Amino acid sequence: MFARLFCWTIAAAMTAAAPAMAEDGYDLWLRHEKVEDGGKLARHATAIVAPGTGATALAARDELLRGLSKASGLAPALTDRPRNGAIWLATPASAPDLPAKLDGLGEEGYAIRSITLSGQPVTLIAANSDIGLLYGAYAYLRLAETGASLDRLDIRSTPRIKLRLLNHWDNLDGTVERGYAGQSIWDWWRLPDWKGPRYTDYARANASIGINGTVLNNVNAKSDSLTAPYIAKAAALADVFRPYGIKVYLSVKWTAPMELSGLKTADPLDAQVAAWWKAKADEIYKVIPDFGGFLVKANSEGQPGPQDYRRTHADGANMLAAALKPHGGIVMWRAFVYAHDNPDDRAKQAYSDFKPLDGQFADNVLVQVKNGAIDFQPREPFHPLFGAMPKTPLMMEFQITKEYLGQSTHLTYLGPLFEETLKSDTFAKGKGSTVAKVIDGSLEGHKLSGIAGVANIGMDRDWAGSIFNQADWYAFGRLAWNPDLSAEAIAREWAAQTFSPGPGIVDPVVAMMMGSREAAVDYMTPLGLAHVMGTGHHYGPAPWIADLARPEWNPVYYHKADAQGIGFDRTKTGSNAIAQYAPAVANMLGNPKTTPERDLLWFHHVAWDAKLKSGDTLWNGLVHHYDAGVAYVANMQKAWESLRPSIDAERFAQTQAFLGIQYREAKWWRDASIAYFQSISKRPLPAGSAAPEHDLNWYETLQFPYAPGHP
């Protein structure tokens, strides 16, 4: 029935190479496991020629030395001149007569070429700057450790997106909002004096996938982050990150001038307020000369903002932008806004607030837009603001931490979610106007571009709460560098570097990963359902909740199930949210028959007995999706068990345990959802589908007051 239920190459997995010593995941994808033909790799890396003496150039040299020594089993020599089999790291500053064209590579791009010098083969890694060399060094290691041929290299790569940031929702007390990997990695209490080695490893991991910035603190910010002691702490982190090309940014609270200095207002058009922010920017740049700028959450979920003073988001952003501009800083102004004064459809508010402001933002402002119009759901259609603000640079916001996708214990690889959004066609300037082209600036010719991912990082030894959650961090970075990469290719890279490059491991691991997010959609929110999770902590199913103060806080608001059918009517007969898309998209979404079935209930209220493309009624199809999601997890358990001989004991055991949790919770999602929706639809279960394990009341009475990640 569901063709994507995968077949596993269990026989191949059983013959894969035996694992080495147990590991805890701390090394991420930078393990540098010895490759099968270490001698061949060593012949390609007999020596490293690295004339640069700056901190970044030395980091590039050291990363190559560390990685190649472990992967080949032989340490390359450090020499002054290229020789047979050497890797030569060079910039125009260190080698004026470079045998490579660097035009178009910019400051961060790199070239990797197989060349001949004095009749001897040499691998040249060249860039216009030391940071380009560092990125090139990581790229070379990635090639070497994923089985690529190193004989005839001719690679040029430059990032498509200028600002590639992690957003940490980390609080000053060490907790992490929507964090599922332990406490914050920022030890604010002991900074700036103690800068532990984990900070350097954090920078290395991010640089290896091209991330060049990090917002240190929660968007629900505390004003204390802007006091002198905390600026000094941020400066200490900036010093650690700088050699790896990573700038620090801060989230700011709109009312900081009032809370810290006793101003009577935070009106962005008030001269004293503007002067306060200018002075604060000057103070920051004195100690962090390469400070990136501010991230702002305003007039959203109770946060203060310029609308409190009858000013616009543009008024607020531009005031901050003026304070930062003399220093080269930027403002990232979040478009995640919703309030009680927009009762007909929460999905419409960001567009309604920001579309009229197109062209009114300063040139060092990006509007940061979530991938979908609600809130990081397992699946959402692309946000209608993408393509709707041609005069304003829009910055993508993905969520790497899995607030709505199983938190830390569900194997739900997010690469397909990221890819699906980036490849979505806005039709803003005709066919091919993809979301990726909007955010990389190419669609409208914007020079400033950006992408942000809400980090899944904490103090757990494996950084991300599970081994497979590391893949989501990795995928975000790789797609931020090049949005045209495929999620599957990225998964293969990650699996090869994280476990082993042999197909007996990579193939089954990637097969598990590639269907895992779709499986979660099936057992959580099939056919376009959304936001049916438990409220507050967002853990587990709770589609029955209907008694919270504001309509849009309740799951029933989003599914609107009744005796006739289910789904949110966003067509002309409902909220008309489809009108926020380009006409070609709106026309497609306006008709249930042309709406992709994966989004059907997002846009339409559909009768229980309406026919799907499979021939199933909607009700039967819904149940079959729930069943398929659970079945996929069961197959992942079998596939992982087949890899037992090939995976080290510690990482195998963690993943095995977490897949057990995922199966139990997938079945809980399936049973609770069916029990509730069947109480409304009054339809029998289709043949072959088991009844829920418990009655509806049993599921409704479950409580989780200590679920993690809830602010």
Secondary structure by P-SEA (a helix, b strand, c coil): ccccccccaaaaaaaccccccccccccccccccccccaaaaaaaccbbbbccccaaaaaaaaaaaaaaaaaccbbbbbccccccbbbbbbcccccccccccccccccccbbbbbcccccbbbbbbccccaaaaaaaaaaaaaaaaacccccccbbbbbbcccbbbbbbccccccccccccccccccccccccccccaaaaaaaaaaaaaccccccccccccccccccaaaaaaaaaaaaaaccccbbbbbbbbcccccccccccccccccaaaaaaaaaaaaaaaacccccbbbbbbcccccccccccccccaaaaaaaaaaaccccbbbbbcccccccccccccccccccccccccccccccccccccccccccccccccccccccccccbbbbbbbbccccccccccccccaaaaaaaaaacccccccccccaaaaaacccccccccbbbbcccccccccccccaaaaaaaaaaaaaaacccccaaaaaaaaaaaacccccccaaaaaaaaaaaaaaaaaacccccccccccccccccccccccccccccccccccccccccccccccccccccccccccaaaaaaaccccccccccccccccccccccccccccaaaaaaaaaaaaaaaaaaaaaaaaaacccccaaaaaaaaaaaaaaaaaaaaaaaaaaaaaaaacccccccccccccccaaaaaacccccccccc
